[in-house]
């Protein structure tokens, strides 16, 4: 007789395991411990076989019968339902092991090839600390926009809004990499596409890097020269004033980039924000500083090695602290020299394109990147020497007036 819900529910354990038959090979297997397991007895290729359909009460009598009927359909197509069941289990296990951390590691190995070691270290630490602690163990196919929002809100709650936005970008890149490279076809969509950082994080007012006015520059230059900070740090600040490169580009500079005879500093693409090489024409004053510096730090590959670790570069905080000790804390940063130079050179009618290219602001693309960095070298060389002469003159007491007339 066919089973009923009441019979199934009332089945009690006995002194040995036993079966309660339903119909079509379906039966309930009651264990010594009282467990109730649905089983299907069937024959395939002349062999008697058993298919597990789940446990009661998680699987009801009605659901067990539906599973039996599905298995019968498979048998009707000359296929073994046990094989399909094993394949389904294997697929479920594969999905569970297909974690976000697995794809994060694959993405990082792919992404870091052309990046600077310092940048890779920053992104790796942020990935480990901010993202993998939340998403790492999750199957990548089960991550939703809600999970991404949770990561971002957690970071933003610490006030690290830029880091939260960066986390969003990193998660998106990992999903894109997984979709493009998952041969199983399980990863099919990127949940970051459902949201934008602005949906979660409020924008905050842009705060420009602190910098002195051009009229205050003479006093600052004299303060640098009379400062009691160590010589290498003083030279670093002076070179920032003469070259107006970004702070990271200066403190990570290597001697192999400097051509003292050719009076050029060639910064490789991987160290530039724009990811294309950059040429800095070196004025006579910059060459003199670099010649002095070489006698101080030639033991390291870096122009400005860390004070206690020759294999590492100077910290950005070193320059900030030196300026603070000179009385310019909160008033001037290393980056501030870029703004001062840009404002002054534009006011003196130097060509906008020459200034922007020297600041490494000029737009670049894959096709033109190899050529842009070498544009206007003669004009930029003249401009940089005029700028250095101008700094010397105002430091010595000359009035803050127009730079030398630009050569035609």
Secondary structure, 3 states (H helix, E strand, C coil): CCCCHHHHHHCCCCCCCEEEECCCCEEEEECCCCCEEEEEEEEECCEEEEEEEEEECCCCHHHHHHHHHHHHHHHHCCCCHHHHHHHHHHHHHHHHHCEHHHHHHHHHHHHHHHCCHHHHHHHHHHHHHHHHHHHCCCEHHHCCHHHHHHHHHHHHCCCCHHHHHHHHHHHHHHHHHHHHHCCCCCCCCCHHHHCCHHHHCCCCCCCCCCCCCHHHHHHHHHHHHHCCCCHHHHHHHHHHHHHCCCHHHHHCCEHHHEECCCCEEEECHHHCCCCCCEEEECCHHHHHHHHHHHHHHCCCCECCECCCCCCCECCHHHHHHHHHHHHHCCCCCCCHHHHHHHHHHHHCCCCHHHHHHHCCCCCCCCCCHHHHCCCCHHHHHHHHHHHHHHHHHHHCCCCCCCCCCCCC
